Amino acid sequence: MTPGRERDQSGEHSDRVPLAAVLGVFEEREDRARPLTASDIIDAVGCSRRTAHNKLNDLVDRGELKTRKVGSRSRVWWVPIEESQPATGDADPSVQSLIDDVDLPGTGKTLNARKTALLASYNYLQEHPEAKKSDFLQDVFPEHPAEYETAEGWWNAIQPALAELPGVDPPEERGHIWHFLGG
């Protein structure tokens, strides 16, 4: 036990920096598009460099921040834009309602990412009224993986929900052409 550090009722150090305090630095800044450095966090919450990095990395692991190396020893963090937008974007209200009610696996951010992937697939089919499974995997999956590790797993979740949306005519046999008939 480190001498001189007070502990609270739960036994935690009372001077501990909560993740919410670090995330608050991102939310309270004037220029919300500017990424922050560990030094920015250190200055704002008064913690060590190690603590700043640990907290920032924890927030990345939780999906609340993104990070990128910007030099041989420099890194920046930011709040991803896609996480702060509604899950289904500006879809037609009737389609949005259907997407909100669709049965996709997951909860919270994972479910929102999957609804966004479903909407992207629906929009893709509208723009390409005749599309094969391989088209969705090549053109939609890379930008909207919805926390799936494989394109096949993604497709197995997305395609049944896509088939339920208005104007979508799924193929009768696997691997054939999907059609958008309007809706």
C-alpha positions as protocol buffer text, in pm:
chain_id: "A"
residue {
  index: 1
  type: MET
  ca { x: 0 y: 0 z: 0 }
}
residue {
  index: 2
  type: THR
  ca { x: 137 y: 342 z: -97 }
}
residue {
  index: 3
  type: PRO
  ca { x: 180 y: 557 z: 215 }
}
residue {
  index: 4
  type: GLY
  ca { x: 9 y: 895 z: 216 }
}
residue {
  index: 5
  type: ARG
  ca { x: -271 y: 809 z: -29 }
}
residue {
  index: 6
  type: GLU
  ca { x: -619 y: 813 z: 118 }
}
residue {
  index: 7
  type: ARG
  ca { x: -873 y: 544 z: 33 }
}
residue {
  index: 8
  type: ASP
  ca { x: -1251 y: 577 z: 7 }
}
residue {
  index: 9
  type: GLN
  ca { x: -1510 y: 345 z: 165 }
}
residue {
  index: 10
  type: SER
  ca { x: -1470 y: 85 z: -112 }
}
residue {
  index: 11
  type: GLY
  ca { x: -1093 y: 70 z: -62 }
}
residue {
  index: 12
  type: GLU
  ca { x: -1012 y: 257 z: -385 }
}
residue {
  index: 13
  type: HIS
  ca { x: -767 y: 545 z: -377 }
}
residue {
  index: 14
  type: SER
  ca { x: -970 y: 860 z: -324 }
}
residue {
  index: 15
  type: ASP
  ca { x: -754 y: 1050 z: -574 }
}
residue {
  index: 16
  type: ARG
  ca { x: -832 y: 797 z: -849 }
}
residue {
  index: 17
  type: VAL
  ca { x: -930 y: 945 z: -1189 }
}
residue {
  index: 18
  type: PRO
  ca { x: -1260 y: 801 z: -1316 }
}
residue {
  index: 19
  type: LEU
  ca { x: -1306 y: 720 z: -1686 }
}
residue {
  index: 20
  type: ALA
  ca { x: -1598 y: 966 z: -1691 }
}
residue {
  index: 21
  type: ALA
  ca { x: -1360 y: 1250 z: -1601 }
}
residue {
  index: 22
  type: VAL
  ca { x: -1133 y: 1166 z: -1895 }
}
residue {
  index: 23
  type: LEU
  ca { x: -1428 y: 1131 z: -2134 }
}
residue {
  index: 24
  type: GLY
  ca { x: -1561 y: 1462 z: -2000 }
}
residue {
  index: 25
  type: VAL
  ca { x: -1248 y: 1638 z: -2130 }
}
residue {
  index: 26
  type: PHE
  ca { x: -1350 y: 1533 z: -2483 }
}
residue {
  index: 27
  type: GLU
  ca { x: -1710 y: 1646 z: -2433 }
}
residue {
  index: 28
  type: GLU
  ca { x: -1626 y: 1985 z: -2280 }
}
residue {
  index: 29
  type: ARG
  ca { x: -1378 y: 2114 z: -2539 }
}
residue {
  index: 30
  type: GLU
  ca { x: -1477 y: 2396 z: -2774 }
}
residue {
  index: 31
  type: ASP
  ca { x: -1340 y: 2239 z: -3094 }
}
residue {
  index: 32
  type: ARG
  ca { x: -1501 y: 1895 z: -3083 }
}
residue {
  index: 33
  type: ALA
  ca { x: -1325 y: 1793 z: -3406 }
}
residue {
  index: 34
  type: ARG
  ca { x: -974 y: 1839 z: -3261 }
}
residue {
  index: 35
  type: PRO
  ca { x: -816 y: 1516 z: -3136 }
}
residue {
  index: 36
  type: LEU
  ca { x: -653 y: 1525 z: -2793 }
}
residue {
  index: 37
  type: THR
  ca { x: -316 y: 1409 z: -2668 }
}
residue {
  index: 38
  type: ALA
  ca { x: -225 y: 1245 z: -2339 }
}
residue {
  index: 39
  type: SER
  ca { x: -76 y: 1582 z: -2236 }
}
residue {
  index: 40
  type: ASP
  ca { x: -419 y: 1743 z: -2287 }
}
residue {
  index: 41
  type: ILE
  ca { x: -569 y: 1486 z: -2048 }
}
residue {
  index: 42
  type: ILE
  ca { x: -287 y: 1529 z: -1797 }
}
residue {
  index: 43
  type: ASP
  ca { x: -343 y: 1906 z: -1792 }
}
residue {
  index: 44
  type: ALA
  ca { x: -722 y: 1875 z: -1764 }
}
residue {
  index: 45
  type: VAL
  ca { x: -753 y: 1610 z: -1490 }
}
residue {
  index: 46
  type: GLY
  ca { x: -417 y: 1639 z: -1315 }
}
residue {
  index: 47
  type: CYS
  ca { x: -295 y: 1282 z: -1346 }
}
residue {
  index: 48
  type: SER
  ca { x: 28 y: 1107 z: -1441 }
}
residue {
  index: 49
  type: ARG
  ca { x: 118 y: 1022 z: -1801 }
}
residue {
  index: 50
  type: ARG
  ca { x: 77 y: 650 z: -1725 }
}
residue {
  index: 51
  type: THR
  ca { x: -271 y: 708 z: -1580 }
}
residue {
  index: 52
  type: ALA
  ca { x: -371 y: 921 z: -1880 }
}
residue {
  index: 53
  type: HIS
  ca { x: -260 y: 650 z: -2123 }
}
residue {
  index: 54
  type: ASN
  ca { x: -430 y: 375 z: -1922 }
}
residue {
  index: 55
  type: LYS
  ca { x: -759 y: 565 z: -1909 }
}
residue {
  index: 56
  type: LEU
  ca { x: -747 y: 659 z: -2278 }
}
residue {
  index: 57
  type: ASN
  ca { x: -672 y: 298 z: -2376 }
}
residue {
  index: 58
  type: ASP
  ca { x: -959 y: 175 z: -2156 }
}
residue {
  index: 59
  type: LEU
  ca { x: -1193 y: 414 z: -2339 }
}
residue {
  index: 60
  type: VAL
  ca { x: -1065 y: 284 z: -2674 }
}
residue {
  index: 61
  type: ASP
  ca { x: -1128 y: -74 z: -2559 }
}
residue {
  index: 62
  type: ARG
  ca { x: -1484 y: 23 z: -2463 }
}
residue {
  index: 63
  type: GLY
  ca { x: -1539 y: 176 z: -2810 }
}
residue {
  index: 64
  type: GLU
  ca { x: -1589 y: 528 z: -2678 }
}
residue {
  index: 65
  type: LEU
  ca { x: -1269 y: 667 z: -2832 }
}
residue {
  index: 66
  type: LYS
  ca { x: -1051 y: 597 z: -3134 }
}
residue {
  index: 67
  type: THR
  ca { x: -675 y: 645 z: -3145 }
}
residue {
  index: 68
  type: ARG
  ca { x: -400 y: 680 z: -3400 }
}
residue {
  index: 69
  type: LYS
  ca { x: -23 y: 713 z: -3400 }
}
residue {
  index: 70
  type: VAL
  ca { x: 85 y: 1048 z: -3547 }
}
residue {
  index: 71
  type: GLY
  ca { x: 461 y: 1020 z: -3513 }
}
residue {
  index: 72
  type: SER
  ca { x: 724 y: 780 z: -3390 }
}
residue {
  index: 73
  type: ARG
  ca { x: 621 y: 838 z: -3028 }
}
residue {
  index: 74
  type: SER
  ca { x: 303 y: 1045 z: -3052 }
}
residue {
  index: 75
  type: ARG
  ca { x: -60 y: 939 z: -3041 }
}
residue {
  index: 76
  type: VAL
  ca { x: -395 y: 1122 z: -3053 }
}
residue {
  index: 77
  type: TRP
  ca { x: -745 y: 1022 z: -2939 }
}
residue {
  index: 78
  type: TRP
  ca { x: -1090 y: 1137 z: -3052 }
}
residue {
  index: 79
  type: VAL
  ca { x: -1459 y: 1059 z: -3014 }
}
residue {
  index: 80
  type: PRO
  ca { x: -1565 y: 877 z: -3332 }
}
residue {
  index: 81
  type: ILE
  ca { x: -1834 y: 1059 z: -3528 }
}
residue {
  index: 82
  type: GLU
  ca { x: -2027 y: 744 z: -3614 }
}
residue {
  index: 83
  type: GLU
  ca { x: -2076 y: 672 z: -3243 }
}
residue {
  index: 84
  type: SER
  ca { x: -2241 y: 1007 z: -3179 }
}
residue {
  index: 85
  type: GLN
  ca { x: -2493 y: 981 z: -3464 }
}
residue {
  index: 86
  type: PRO
  ca { x: -2828 y: 799 z: -3450 }
}
residue {
  index: 87
  type: ALA
  ca { x: -2797 y: 431 z: -3537 }
}
residue {
  index: 88
  type: THR
  ca { x: -3002 y: 446 z: -3853 }
}
residue {
  index: 89
  type: GLY
  ca { x: -2920 y: 793 z: -3985 }
}
residue {
  index: 90
  type: ASP
  ca { x: -3176 y: 980 z: -4197 }
}
residue {
  index: 91
  type: ALA
  ca { x: -3377 y: 685 z: -4324 }
}
residue {
  index: 92
  type: ASP
  ca { x: -3736 y: 710 z: -4442 }
}
residue {
  index: 93
  type: PRO
  ca { x: -3940 y: 711 z: -4116 }
}
residue {
  index: 94
  type: SER
  ca { x: -4128 y: 391 z: -4206 }
}
residue {
  index: 95
  type: VAL
  ca { x: -3803 y: 211 z: -4294 }
}
residue {
  index: 96
  type: GLN
  ca { x: -3635 y: 351 z: -3983 }
}
residue {
  index: 97
  type: SER
  ca { x: -3921 y: 219 z: -3771 }
}
residue {
  index: 98
  type: LEU
  ca { x: -3883 y: -126 z: -3927 }
}
residue {
  index: 99
  type: ILE
  ca { x: -3506 y: -120 z: -3871 }
}
residue {
  index: 100
  type: ASP
  ca { x: -3557 y: -13 z: -3509 }
}
residue {
  index: 101
  type: ASP
  ca { x: -3790 y: -311 z: -3458 }
}
residue {
  index: 102
  type: VAL
  ca { x: -3586 y: -571 z: -3649 }
}
residue {
  index: 103
  type: ASP
  ca { x: -3442 y: -863 z: -3455 }
}
residue {
  index: 104
  type: LEU
  ca { x: -3063 y: -834 z: -3478 }
}
residue {
  index: 105
  type: PRO
  ca { x: -2820 y: -984 z: -3225 }
}
residue {
  index: 106
  type: GLY
  ca { x: -2651 y: -756 z: -2973 }
}
residue {
  index: 107
  type: THR
  ca { x: -2728 y: -466 z: -2744 }
}
residue {
  index: 108
  type: GLY
  ca { x: -2618 y: -105 z: -2702 }
}
residue {
  index: 109
  type: LYS
  ca { x: -2347 y: 12 z: -2940 }
}
residue {
  index: 110
  type: THR
  ca { x: -2321 y: -330 z: -3102 }
}
residue {
  index: 111
  type: LEU
  ca { x: -2691 y: -334 z: -3186 }
}
residue {
  index: 112
  type: ASN
  ca { x: -2672 y: 25 z: -3314 }
}
residue {
  index: 113
  type: ALA
  ca { x: -2377 y: -70 z: -3537 }
}
residue {
  index: 114
  type: ARG
  ca { x: -2577 y: -362 z: -3675 }
}
residue {
  index: 115
  type: LYS
  ca { x: -2881 y: -144 z: -3744 }
}
residue {
  index: 116
  type: THR
  ca { x: -2653 y: 101 z: -3923 }
}
residue {
  index: 117
  type: ALA
  ca { x: -2512 y: -188 z: -4131 }
}
residue {
  index: 118
  type: LEU
  ca { x: -2865 y: -300 z: -4217 }
}
residue {
  index: 119
  type: LEU
  ca { x: -2958 y: 52 z: -4327 }
}
residue {
  index: 120
  type: ALA
  ca { x: -2637 y: 73 z: -4534 }
}
residue {
  index: 121
  type: SER
  ca { x: -2727 y: -259 z: -4699 }
}
residue {
  index: 122
  type: TYR
  ca { x: -3079 y: -135 z: -4772 }
}
residue {
  index: 123
  type: ASN
  ca { x: -2946 y: 192 z: -4918 }
}
residue {
  index: 124
  type: TYR
  ca { x: -2695 y: -5 z: -5125 }
}
residue {
  index: 125
  type: LEU
  ca { x: -2973 y: -220 z: -5269 }
}
residue {
  index: 126
  type: GLN
  ca { x: -3173 y: 93 z: -5351 }
}
residue {
  index: 127
  type: GLU
  ca { x: -2873 y: 234 z: -5539 }
}
residue {
  index: 128
  type: HIS
  ca { x: -2795 y: -102 z: -5702 }
}
residue {
  index: 129
  type: PRO
  ca { x: -3137 y: -262 z: -5766 }
}
residue {
  index: 130
  type: GLU
  ca { x: -2977 y: -590 z: -5865 }
}
residue {
  index: 131
  type: ALA
  ca { x: -2705 y: -705 z: -5629 }
}
residue {
  index: 132
  type: LYS
  ca { x: -2546 y: -1037 z: -5535 }
}
residue {
  index: 133
  type: LYS
  ca { x: -2434 y: -1142 z: -5190 }
}
residue {
  index: 134
  type: SER
  ca { x: -2075 y: -1086 z: -5302 }
}
residue {
  index: 135
  type: ASP
  ca { x: -2159 y: -722 z: -5385 }
}
residue {
  index: 136
  type: PHE
  ca { x: -2280 y: -659 z: -5029 }
}
residue {
  index: 137
  type: LEU
  ca { x: -1973 y: -830 z: -4885 }
}
residue {
  index: 138
  type: GLN
  ca { x: -1738 y: -631 z: -5106 }
}
residue {
  index: 139
  type: ASP
  ca { x: -1908 y: -289 z: -5097 }
}
residue {
  index: 140
  type: VAL
  ca { x: -2098 y: -266 z: -4766 }
}
residue {
  index: 141
  type: PHE
  ca { x: -1927 y: -495 z: -4514 }
}
residue {
  index: 142
  type: PRO
  ca { x: -1584 y: -321 z: -4512 }
}
residue {
  index: 143
  type: GLU
  ca { x: -1737 y: 14 z: -4411 }
}
residue {
  index: 144
  type: HIS
  ca { x: -2004 y: -132 z: -4181 }
}
residue {
  index: 145
  type: PRO
  ca { x: -1865 y: -450 z: -4019 }
}
residue {
  index: 146
  type: ALA
  ca { x: -2100 y: -406 z: -3722 }
}
residue {
  index: 147
  type: GLU
  ca { x: -1849 y: -572 z: -3488 }
}
residue {
  index: 148
  type: TYR
  ca { x: -1846 y: -895 z: -3691 }
}
residue {
  index: 149
  type: GLU
  ca { x: -1507 y: -1052 z: -3748 }
}
residue {
  index: 150
  type: THR
  ca { x: -1602 y: -1220 z: -4075 }
}
residue {
  index: 151
  type: ALA
  ca { x: -1807 y: -1111 z: -4372 }
}
residue {
  index: 152
  type: GLU
  ca { x: -1991 y: -1443 z: -4361 }
}
residue {
  index: 153
  type: GLY
  ca { x: -2102 y: -1391 z: -4000 }
}
residue {
  index: 154
  type: TRP
  ca { x: -2211 y: -1038 z: -4089 }
}
residue {
  index: 155
  type: TRP
  ca { x: -2414 y: -1160 z: -4387 }
}
residue {
  index: 156
  type: ASN
  ca { x: -2582 y: -1434 z: -4183 }
}
residue {
  index: 157
  type: ALA
  ca { x: -2718 y: -1164 z: -3948 }
}
residue {
  index: 158
  type: ILE
  ca { x: -2793 y: -891 z: -4205 }
}
residue {
  index: 159
  type: GLN
  ca { x: -2957 y: -1084 z: -4491 }
}
residue {
  index: 160
  type: PRO
  ca { x: -3265 y: -1216 z: -4303 }
}
residue {
  index: 161
  type: ALA
  ca { x: -3337 y: -866 z: -4170 }
}
residue {
  index: 162
  type: LEU
  ca { x: -3278 y: -711 z: -4513 }
}
residue {
  index: 163
  type: ALA
  ca { x: -3527 y: -954 z: -4667 }
}
residue {
  index: 164
  type: GLU
  ca { x: -3798 y: -813 z: -4436 }
}
residue {
  index: 165
  type: LEU
  ca { x: -3762 y: -451 z: -4546 }
}
residue {
  index: 166
  type: PRO
  ca { x: -4005 y: -288 z: -4794 }
}
residue {
  index: 167
  type: GLY
  ca { x: -3929 y: -322 z: -5163 }
}
residue {
  index: 168
  type: VAL
  ca { x: -3668 y: -591 z: -5111 }
}
residue {
  index: 169
  type: ASP
  ca { x: -3707 y: -906 z: -5319 }
}
residue {
  index: 170
  type: PRO
  ca { x: -3458 y: -1164 z: -5187 }
}
residue {
  index: 171
  type: PRO
  ca { x: -3341 y: -1448 z: -5409 }
}
residue {
  index: 172
  type: GLU
  ca { x: -3517 y: -1778 z: -5379 }
}
residue {
  index: 173
  type: GLU
  ca { x: -3185 y: -1960 z: -5378 }
}
residue {
  index: 174
  type: ARG
  ca { x: -2867 y: -1867 z: -5194 }
}
residue {
  index: 175
  type: GLY
  ca { x: -2609 y: -1670 z: -5388 }
}
residue {
  index: 176
  type: HIS
  ca { x: -2847 y: -1536 z: -5649 }
}
residue {
  index: 177
  type: ILE
  ca { x: -2951 y: -1179 z: -5718 }
}
residue {
  index: 178
  type: TRP
  ca { x: -3127 y: -954 z: -5469 }
}
residue {
  index: 179
  type: HIS
  ca { x: -3368 y: -703 z: -5625 }
}
residue {
  index: 180
  type: PHE
  ca { x: -3503 y: -373 z: -5505 }
}
residue {
  index: 181
  type: LEU
  ca { x: -3856 y: -326 z: -5636 }
}
residue {
  index: 182
  type: GLY
  ca { x: -3917 y: 11 z: -5474 }
}
residue {
  index: 183
  type: GLY
  ca { x: -4086 y: 87 z: -5152 }
}
